[in-house]
Amino acid sequence: AAWAKMQTNSQKIEDNVCVLNAGMDFKEVSNSAVEMQLNQNKATNTNDICGLFGIPSGMMSGNISEKGKENFISDTLMPLLNIFESAFDSDLLLEREKGKRYFAFDTRELTRGNILQRYNAYAVGKKNGFITLEDIRRLEDLEPIDFPFIQLGLGDVLYNPYTGDIYTPNTDMAVNLNQPTGKLPTFKNNGSEKPGEPELRFNPYHDPVNGKFTTSNGGGTGAYLYSKGGKQSYVYDISKYAVGGGTSAGVDKSGESGIIDTEKVKGLKQKIVDSNEQADKLYNEINKEFSKGKDRDKDKIEELRQKRDELYKEAKNAANELVDAESGGTVYSEKGKHIMSVCYQCGIENNPVKSLSEPLSETEMIKRIAGGDMTKGSCASAAYAYIGNKCGYDVLDFRGGTSCWMFSKGGFEEMVNGLDGVKYTKQKVKTEAKDTAKILKGLEPEKEYFLGAGKHAAIVRKTNGKLQYLELQDKNPDGNGWRSFSEYGSTQKTLKERFGCCITRNSGNGIVNLVEVDSFKGNADFKGILGFINTNTDKQQKGDKGGKK
C-alpha cells in the first residue's frame, strides 16, 4: 500500500497503475505450479539415472556421506575394475604369461580414508605385528628412519623380518630364526655385542622357519608341536611324503585276513599315551629349567632333551606298529602308513570302514552325511566322507575333536590328496576369488572334484555348463545338496561368501587344491585313512544347533 501511494495520486486502488522504466520486465516472485513440477521431475530423473549406474545420488548433489563413498567404491567401481582386469588378462597377456602375470588396478588412494582413519589403521597393524614403522612411513610418503622392526608383543620384543633377528631388551636376549642350530647369533646394539641362547621350542634341530623338527642334524623325520587339552605333544612331520615320491599305493586285503590281535593293539595304544605323557612332563621340566635364565643348567637341559626325544621316538614306533596291527591284512604304502601313524600319535581313534551293503543314490549319500555342523569346522572331512561313500564305503563324519582339527589342516589335506594314484593339482593364486573362479571355469564337465580354497573345502562340479558346489553343513535339510555358484550373484561372490576367498587379495597362503573324486576309487590307503574320520551315528556332532562353517 505504501508503494502504491508513492506511485499514484488516486485514492482508488483499482485505478492504480504501475509504470516501469524502459527496459524493465515484470516477473512474479514465486514459481508456478508447472515450474515446481518440472523441478521435481528433474530431481527424480537424476536419482533414477544415478540408480541405473550405481552412483549414490548424494554424489551429484555434493552432500554424500562417508558410507555412501564406501558403497560407491565397493558396489560400483570395484565390479567394473574387475571386468577391465579380466579383459586385460585375457587379451593383453601372452599365453606364456597367463597364470604368472596379471593386471590389477591400484585402488589404495580410493580407500585411503582421512588422516585419523589411516593412523588408527596403522596403529592396529603395528600393534599386531604385520606392518613396520618403515611400512607406515612409506605409505605416508615420509622419509625412512632405518628402523625395520616388527613389534611382536610384551611391549619390548623386536623382530627384524629382513635378517631374522629377534631381540628382547629387558632380558638382554637375542636369537636369529635363520640359524636354528648351534650357537645363537649376537645382536649388535650401539656397538656392544649381546649374546643370547633362548630355548628353541623342542630340540636343537628345530627349524623355526617352517615350524618343523628333525631327529638329527640335516634331515630325518620332522615333527610339529600341537596342543591338546592344554598339553603339548610331538607329532611327526605330516609333509614327509608331500605330493610326489613315496612308494606304490597300498593293496586292500581286509577281506582276506581280518585277524587282529586286540591285546597287542590295546598295548600299543597305551604305549603311545604313556610315552607322550612322560615326554610332556620332561618338556615342562625343560621350560622350568630354562626360565632360570643365566642360572640354568645347560647340561641338565640337554639330558632332559635326549630323554624326551627318546620317548617321542617310542611313541612314533608304537604308532607305526599299530598301523600294521590294525590293518586286517591290508598292505599300505609308505605314504598311507605315515598318515595313519600321525593320526595314532595324535590320539585319534581308528573306526575302520566297511563296504556298503548296497550302492546308494547320490541323494541318499547326501542325506546320510549332511547336517548342521556342531564341530569347529568339518567341511574337509565331510567332503572326504562323501568321496568315501562314492567309492562304496560306509563312512560318516562330524566326529569333531582332534580328528576334525587334523583333517582341517592344509598340510594334512595335501598329504591325503597326494596319495599315489590320486589326480591332484595344487596351484598358487594371486587373487583368491578371481583366480579360483578361472580354475573352476576350466573344470572338465560332468566330473566331480574336491576343492580346497580360501577357508573352505567342498565337492564341486560343472554340469550342463553351470558350476555347482556340494553343501553338507546346513542345519536345514533342504539347504544341503548341490548349490549353484551363482547363488550369491556370481562365482566370485559365492567364493567370497561361502568359501571365505578374498576379492582383492589372499586370505591366507593363496593355495587352491583340486582333486578328481573318482581317482580315490580302489585306493587302499584312502580307505584306511577314512577310519580316522568314520563316526558312529550316535557320536555325530550335527543337528539343528549347528550350521555352515
Phi, psi and omega in degrees: 000320179295320179295318180296320180297324180289330186271346185217158176260353183282144178270352181264126183297321184292344179269353183287129178230126179274131179248121180269151177292162181300136177089358181259145178241151179269129179233137176288146183289316184264157177285151176283168179298324180295316181294322178296323178294321178297319179297319178296321178295322178298315180297318179296317179297321178299315179297319180296317180295318178299317179296324180297323182260006178071029181256128176301134182298332179295337179293329179281328182269350177086011180238040181285144179272169178297321178296323177296321178296318180297318179296323179297318181291312185284323187263338183249305185287313187300315176301322178293319179296322178297323178295316178298316180300316180296320179294317179297315179301321184286320191256338187254348179265143173290158182301323181287343180272337183294136184091342179248325179240160180200159176263142177207135177280140176273105184257015183297323179295326180292326183255017186296323180078174179280176187297322180293317179297318180297314183294324177295319179295318178299320182298319179295315181296318180291320180296322183269001169082017179253001167221153180255171176299325178294321177299317181296315181294325178293319179295332180264010180058040177255158180294139177292153180241011176058054176225074188275051183249148172254130179279115186277341183133187183061005176084344187207028176257124184250135180232127177259106184291344182275329181250343182086005182284135170239130182225131177247102186300319187289341175249359179057042182245144179220149177206151176242123184293341181274358180231080186286345184240166177072199182285144181283152182288165175267155178245117182275131180217116182056035175086353181255144180268135182233092182286152176214159180210064181285162179294127178266066181055257187265276189250170183291355179252027177289134175258095186290346181295317180242007175077016183257168178231159174228154182276350177209163183293123174088014176159201182090181181285131182268181179205155175251152173266130176223162183244133178222116180062033179084359180250147177271142176226159186256113184244126185290147189310112181283354179261011182303319179248056178296171190319124181095158177080189178084194181251182181291162181297156182288172180239124183279111177237024184298336180273356185261328183251277174082358180273117182238130179280096186296325179293320178295317179300315180299318180295319180294320178298318179293326178297319179297315181297312183297316182297317179294319180295317179295321179294323178297322178296317179295323178300316179294323177296321178299313180296321179296316179293323182291330181293349180285354177069233183292342181270004183291152180264103184295323179295321179294319179299316181295321179295318179294322179299315182296318178296317181297316181295326177296321178294320178295324177294322177298318179296320179295314181297321179295322179294319178297320180291326181293327178302314180291321184295327182259010184288337182064026179098350179288136177262115182264155174284170178299319179299311181298316179298321181296315180297315181293325177297318178300317180299316179298318182295334178275359179082020179276128182284139178267120177245085189309140180269151177241166178285147176296143180294330177205151182300145179253151173285164180301318180298319180294320178299310183298319182297320184281336183268316193284161176166168178298120187285116179257004175272187178280359178139099184246033184298315183291313182293326176295321178295319177295323178297320177297316179299319178301316177296322177297330180277359178095018182255147178270093185221136177236167183228206184065044177283324182076195176062213183294329177299313178298316181298315184294313184285350176272351181281131182303319180295323179289320176302317180299323178297313181295315181294336183270012177300149181302136179090347180272131181274104191227134174235142179235121185235136176270130182240154180272311180238111194305300187298313184293313184288324177294323178299322178295319179297316180296325180299332182267009179297146176287130184301146175060029177232137182265146182225150167272122180245125171243112183211147180062242181239025186215159175224141181198164173277135181229163178198164172241116181230133184054035178079003182244141180276139179221155173232153184265116178271127182232007187236014181276134179290339176272116182307325180291343181276348179269152183120193183284127180241146180284143176288355174263010183304324180258015177116324180197169179299316181297318181292325177293320176297325179289310187284319185263324183263351180074020177285146178272147182282320187247001181200193178257141177280336181214245183270359176068036180252135175243120179257132181225125184228136175286121184301315184296340182287350176279344185298135177076008181271110183295324178300315182297319179299317179296320181293326179300338178298337181269000172254319188310130186229134176295149185305319183285354180253357183292134178262075178213156180158194184295336181275356179263188181183186182291138179215000000 
